[in-house]
Amino acid sequence: MKTRLLGLSTLLVSTLWLGCDSESPSITPESEEAAQKAVPTWYRDIKPIVAQRCEGCHTATGIGPFALSTYQDAQARAAALADSVKARRMPPWLPSPDCQKFSPERRLSQKEIDLFVAWSQAGAPQGNPADDKSLPPVRLSLESPSVTLDWGEAYTPSAAKQDDYHCFLIDPKLQKDQDLVAYEFAPDQRHEVHHALIYSATMADAKAKDDAAPGLGWPCSGSSDVKSAELVATWVPGETFAEYPTRTGIRIRAGSALIAQLHYNTRHGVTPDRSRLKLRYSESPVPNRATIVPIANASFVINPYQKGATAVASSGPLPVPLKIWGVFPHMHELGRSAKITANNDCLVEIPQWQFHWQQMYFYDSDGITVPKGSEVKYTCTWDNSTGRTIRWGDGTEDEMCIAFFYTTLY
């Protein structure tokens, strides 16, 4: 007969049930202490996971619908938290574990999931606050940035739009070329900043776009809408800062502009936002200069109510060997799944697409080498629940099949 010891009370019940004879187990301070340690507590077991994997979104000013900063916050939702992590809805981490390993990774281990479930089933015990003191500090901001930038004043998203995409011109005032090796996007209003894409572009092109629109910045789509723009950085809720793989970086030219494309979600209200961008440049030229390159299929047609519609974007035979350090698949709200392969080897797979959780995924290895002549393919799959015919377009109600790759020459 299998038994499970849940604490002193369970030991007492077991003793009475079996009878108090000479063979019955005795209750000792050591057995009671062991039983108590078997039950997860907030301070010892759950809070360390929440601090590292959840509080990037779930703070009082975060984009998450509720805070998880205190024991009381979590206790009130213990059952819901256990259910969410058991179903792997939270924390949101989309790549399949059967394809590649990425770093940093938000996916919870099975042991961590089991802790949440056991904690909830035990009544969400608080434990001893002293247990929290031994936790190592989590670095949440970029150390030693070279510069901190913004667009000069606060922007108030449009209350008429649930999703307001807006672009801002930033002058980094570069007197010489610089290699970007790390960055931190610091959202001012976390409850409404849903993601950010940072581009570099010629100052003339960016300024022309900015001057053509009234007010601060300009309304934009899923990109910057500037023809010379090149993607250099990305941010989504839950991320703190990013450091590009060792010995790599993206060259930003002297005199160029930076463009911040922000997606504001207004469901929690509209507040003036003045987010900031911290950049760290390499002190010397990096040996592996990276670029973020795309492949896309813009010719697809998704019929009304069509389920499982697919399109494939292809690089064609690569003219040179590449090393791929990171991948960023992109679709809109009708996406069902996404998969990127190189010569049929999996680079990333998203079995259940979520439009609001997209990012660049960096490999935890020293990059993946793709030989000359290889073909990289991105397969997009959609479910169209509308009566409209869907084609490529910049609007959220349109669709895209485009993937970005953080690459260097091999």
C-alpha positions in Angstrom: 0.0 0.0 0.0 1.4 3.4 -1.0 1.2 6.2 1.5 2.0 9.9 1.2 3.1 11.8 4.3 1.6 15.3 4.2 2.6 16.4 7.7 2.2 15.6 11.3 -1.6 15.3 11.1 -1.3 12.6 8.5 1.2 10.7 10.6 -1.2 10.7 13.6 -4.1 9.4 11.5 -1.9 6.7 10.1 -0.8 5.6 13.6 -4.5 5.4 14.8 -5.5 3.5 11.7 -2.8 0.9 11.9 -3.1 0.5 15.7 -0.7 1.5 18.4 1.3 -1.7 18.6 5.1 -2.1 18.8 5.4 -2.1 15.0 3.7 1.3 14.6 5.9 4.2 13.4 6.9 6.6 16.1 6.6 10.4 15.7 9.9 12.2 16.2 10.9 15.8 15.7 13.0 14.6 12.8 10.0 13.0 11.1 7.8 16.1 11.6 10.5 18.3 10.2 10.9 16.1 7.2 7.1 16.1 6.6 7.1 19.9 6.8 9.9 20.2 4.3 8.0 18.0 1.9 5.3 20.6 1.6 6.3 23.6 -0.7 6.0 27.1 0.8 5.8 30.5 -0.8 9.1 31.9 0.5 11.2 28.8 0.1 9.9 27.3 -3.2 7.4 29.4 -5.1 8.6 33.0 -4.8 12.1 32.2 -6.4 10.3 30.9 -9.5 7.8 33.8 -9.6 10.6 36.4 -9.3 12.6 34.9 -12.2 9.8 33.8 -14.5 6.6 35.8 -13.8 7.3 39.2 -12.3 8.5 40.6 -15.6 4.8 41.0 -16.5 2.9 40.4 -13.2 3.7 43.6 -11.2 1.4 46.5 -10.2 2.4 48.4 -13.3 3.0 45.4 -15.6 1.1 44.2 -18.6 -0.1 41.1 -16.7 -3.7 41.3 -15.5 -2.7 41.0 -11.9 0.4 41.3 -9.7 2.4 38.5 -8.1 4.7 40.6 -6.0 3.5 39.5 -2.6 2.4 36.3 -0.9 -1.2 37.7 -0.6 -1.2 38.3 -4.4 -0.2 34.7 -5.1 -2.2 33.0 -2.3 -5.5 34.4 -3.7 -4.8 32.8 -7.1 -2.9 29.6 -6.0 -5.3 27.2 -7.8 -5.4 29.3 -11.0 -1.6 29.6 -10.9 -1.2 25.8 -10.5 -3.7 25.2 -13.4 -1.9 27.7 -15.7 1.6 26.3 -15.2 0.4 22.7 -15.3 -1.3 23.4 -18.7 1.9 25.3 -19.7 -0.1 28.4 -20.6 2.2 30.4 -18.2 4.8 31.5 -18.4 4.4 32.0 -22.1 7.1 30.1 -23.9 6.2 29.0 -27.4 9.1 26.9 -28.9 8.7 23.2 -28.9 11.3 21.5 -26.6 11.8 18.8 -29.3 13.4 21.1 -31.8 16.2 23.3 -30.3 17.2 24.7 -26.9 17.2 28.5 -26.4 18.7 30.8 -23.8 17.4 32.5 -21.7 14.3 30.2 -21.6 11.1 30.9 -19.7 9.8 27.4 -19.8 9.2 25.8 -16.4 10.7 22.4 -15.6 8.4 19.6 -14.6 9.9 19.9 -11.1 8.9 23.6 -10.9 5.4 22.8 -12.2 5.0 20.1 -9.6 6.0 22.5 -6.9 3.2 24.9 -7.9 0.6 22.1 -7.9 1.7 20.7 -4.6 1.8 24.2 -3.0 -1.8 24.9 -4.2 -3.0 21.5 -3.0 -1.5 22.0 0.4 -3.4 25.3 0.9 -0.7 27.6 -0.4 1.4 27.8 2.8 3.4 31.0 3.4 6.4 29.5 5.1 9.1 31.4 6.8 10.1 34.8 5.4 13.7 34.1 6.5 13.9 31.4 3.8 13.8 34.1 1.1 17.0 35.8 2.3 19.3 33.2 0.7 18.0 33.8 -2.8 20.6 35.1 -5.2 19.8 38.5 -6.6 18.4 38.5 -10.1 20.0 41.0 -12.5 17.1 42.9 -14.1 18.8 45.8 -15.9 21.7 46.2 -18.3 25.0 46.9 -16.6 27.2 49.7 -17.9 25.1 51.0 -20.9 27.0 53.2 -23.3 24.0 55.5 -23.8 20.3 55.9 -22.7 18.0 57.3 -25.4 14.3 58.2 -25.9 12.2 60.3 -28.4 12.1 63.5 -26.3 8.6 63.6 -24.9 5.7 61.4 -23.8 3.3 59.9 -26.3 -0.3 59.2 -25.4 -1.7 56.2 -27.3 -5.0 56.5 -29.1 -8.0 55.6 -26.9 -9.9 54.8 -30.1 -7.6 51.8 -30.8 -7.2 48.7 -28.7 -3.9 48.2 -30.4 -2.0 51.4 -31.4 1.2 50.8 -33.4 3.4 54.0 -33.4 6.9 54.7 -34.5 9.4 57.2 -33.0 12.5 58.8 -34.4 15.6 58.6 -32.1 18.9 60.4 -33.0 21.7 58.4 -31.3 24.2 61.1 -32.4 26.8 58.7 -33.5 30.0 60.3 -34.6 31.5 57.0 -35.7 30.3 53.5 -36.5 29.4 51.4 -33.4 28.8 47.7 -32.8 25.7 47.1 -30.7 26.3 44.1 -28.4 23.6 44.6 -25.7 20.4 46.6 -25.0 17.6 47.1 -22.6 14.2 48.5 -23.6 12.7 50.0 -20.5 8.9 50.5 -20.9 7.6 53.5 -19.0 4.0 52.2 -18.8 4.2 48.4 -18.6 0.5 48.0 -18.6 0.2 49.3 -22.1 3.5 48.7 -23.9 3.1 45.3 -25.5 6.2 45.0 -27.6 9.0 47.1 -29.2 11.0 46.7 -32.4 14.1 48.8 -32.8 15.4 49.6 -36.3 18.3 51.6 -37.8 17.8 53.6 -40.9 19.3 56.5 -42.8 18.5 59.7 -41.1 17.1 61.2 -44.3 14.5 58.4 -44.7 13.5 58.4 -41.1 13.2 62.1 -40.9 11.1 62.2 -44.1 8.6 59.8 -42.5 8.6 61.7 -39.3 8.0 65.1 -40.9 5.2 63.7 -43.1 3.0 62.9 -40.0 1.6 65.5 -37.5 2.6 65.3 -33.9 5.2 63.0 -32.3 6.3 60.1 -34.5 4.0 58.5 -37.0 1.4 55.7 -37.1 3.0 52.5 -38.4 2.2 48.9 -39.1 4.0 45.7 -38.1 7.3 47.4 -39.1 8.7 50.9 -39.2 7.4 51.6 -42.8 10.8 53.1 -43.6 12.4 51.6 -46.7 16.0 51.6 -45.5 15.2 50.3 -42.0 17.0 47.3 -40.6 16.0 45.5 -37.5 18.6 45.7 -34.7 16.7 44.8 -31.4 13.4 43.4 -30.1 11.5 43.4 -26.8 8.4 41.7 -25.5 6.9 41.7 -21.9 8.8 39.5 -19.6 12.2 40.3 -21.1 14.5 42.6 -19.1 17.7 43.1 -21.2 19.4 41.3 -24.0 23.1 40.5 -24.7 23.9 39.3 -28.1 25.9 36.1 -28.3 29.6 36.5 -27.4 31.9 37.9 -30.1 28.9 39.2 -32.2 27.2 42.5 -32.6 25.2 44.7 -35.1 26.9 47.6 -36.8 25.1 50.9 -36.5 26.5 53.5 -38.9 27.6 57.0 -37.9 24.9 59.6 -38.6 22.1 57.0 -38.9 18.7 57.2 -37.1 17.1 54.7 -34.8 13.4 54.0 -35.0 11.4 52.6 -32.1 8.2 50.8 -33.2 5.9 50.3 -30.3 2.7 48.3 -29.9 0.5 49.8 -27.3 -2.4 47.8 -26.0 -5.0 50.1 -24.3 -7.3 47.6 -22.6 -6.0 48.7 -19.2 -6.4 52.4 -20.0 -4.4 55.1 -21.7 -1.4 56.7 -20.1 1.3 59.0 -21.5 4.3 56.9 -22.2 8.0 57.8 -22.4 9.9 54.6 -22.6 13.7 54.4 -22.8 16.3 52.5 -24.7 19.7 51.6 -23.2 22.4 50.5 -25.6 25.8 49.1 -24.9 28.4 49.4 -27.7 31.5 47.2 -28.0 34.7 48.9 -26.9 36.4 47.4 -30.0 35.1 46.0 -33.3 33.5 42.6 -32.8 35.0 39.7 -34.8 31.6 38.5 -36.0 29.5 41.3 -37.4 25.8 40.2 -37.3 22.8 41.2 -39.4 19.2 40.4 -39.0 18.0 39.1 -42.3 14.4 38.0 -43.3 12.8 35.5 -45.6 9.1 36.0 -46.5 6.2 34.8 -48.6 3.9 37.6 -49.5 1.9 35.9 -52.2 -0.4 33.6 -50.1 -4.2 33.8 -50.1 -6.2 32.5 -47.2 -9.8 31.8 -48.1 -12.8 32.6 -45.9 -13.2 30.2 -43.0 -10.3 28.1 -44.3 -8.6 25.9 -41.6 -5.0 24.8 -42.0 -4.0 27.2 -44.7 -0.3 27.1 -45.3 2.5 29.1 -47.0 6.2 28.5 -47.2 8.8 31.2 -47.3 12.2 30.1 -48.7 15.7 31.5 -48.8 16.5 29.5 -52.0 20.0 28.0 -52.0 22.2 30.1 -49.8 25.1 31.7 -51.7 27.4 31.6 -48.7 27.6 29.6 -45.5 25.9 31.2 -42.5 25.9 30.8 -38.8 22.5 31.4 -37.3 22.5 32.5 -33.7 18.8 33.4 -33.3 15.4 33.1 -35.0 12.3 35.3 -35.0 9.2 33.8 -36.7 6.4 36.3 -37.3 2.7 36.0 -38.2 -0.5 37.9 -37.1 -3.6 36.8 -35.1 -4.8 34.0 -37.4 -1.6 32.0 -37.0 -1.9 28.4 -35.8 1.7 27.1 -36.0 5.1 28.0 -37.3 8.2 26.0 -38.2 11.6 26.9 -39.6 14.0 24.4 -41.0 17.3 24.3 -42.8 17.7 21.3 -45.1 14.8 19.7 -43.1 16.6 20.2 -39.8 14.5 22.0 -37.3 15.6 25.5 -36.3 12.5 26.5 -34.3 8.9 25.1 -34.0 5.9 26.9 -32.5 3.2 24.3 -32.2 0.6 26.8 -30.9 1.1 30.3 -32.2 0.2 33.3 -30.0 0.4 36.7 -31.7 1.0 38.6 -28.5 4.1 36.6 -27.6 6.8 37.0 -30.2 10.5 37.4 -29.9 14.0 36.6 -31.1 15.0 33.2 -29.8 18.7 32.8 -29.3 20.3 29.3 -29.2 22.0 28.2 -26.0 24.8 26.8 -28.2 27.4 28.6 -30.2 25.1 29.1 -33.1 24.0 26.7 -35.9 26.1 26.5 -39.0 24.1 26.3 -42.3 26.3 25.3 -45.3 26.4 27.1 -48.6 23.7 25.8 -50.9 21.3 25.0 -48.0 17.7 26.1 -48.2 16.0 27.7 -45.2 12.2 27.3 -45.1 9.6 28.9 -42.9 6.2 27.2 -43.0 3.3 29.3 -41.8 -0.1 27.7 -40.9 -3.3 29.7 -40.3 -6.9 29.1 -39.3 -9.2 31.8 -40.8 -12.2 32.2 -38.6 -13.5 35.2 -40.6 -15.6 35.5 -43.7 -12.8 37.6 -45.3 -10.2 36.6 -47.8 -6.8 37.3 -46.1 -3.6 38.3 -47.8 -0.3 39.9 -46.9 -0.7 43.2 -45.2 0.7 45.5 -42.5 -2.5 45.7 -40.5 -3.2 43.3 -37.6 -6.3 42.1 -39.5 -4.1 41.1 -42.4 -1.5 38.4 -42.2 2.3 37.9 -42.7 4.6 35.0 -43.2 8.1 36.4 -42.5 11.0 35.2 -40.3 14.1 37.0 -39.2 17.5 35.5 -38.5 20.3 36.8 -36.4 23.3 35.7 -38.5 27.0 36.0 -39.2 29.1 34.8 -42.1 30.6 31.4 -41.2 
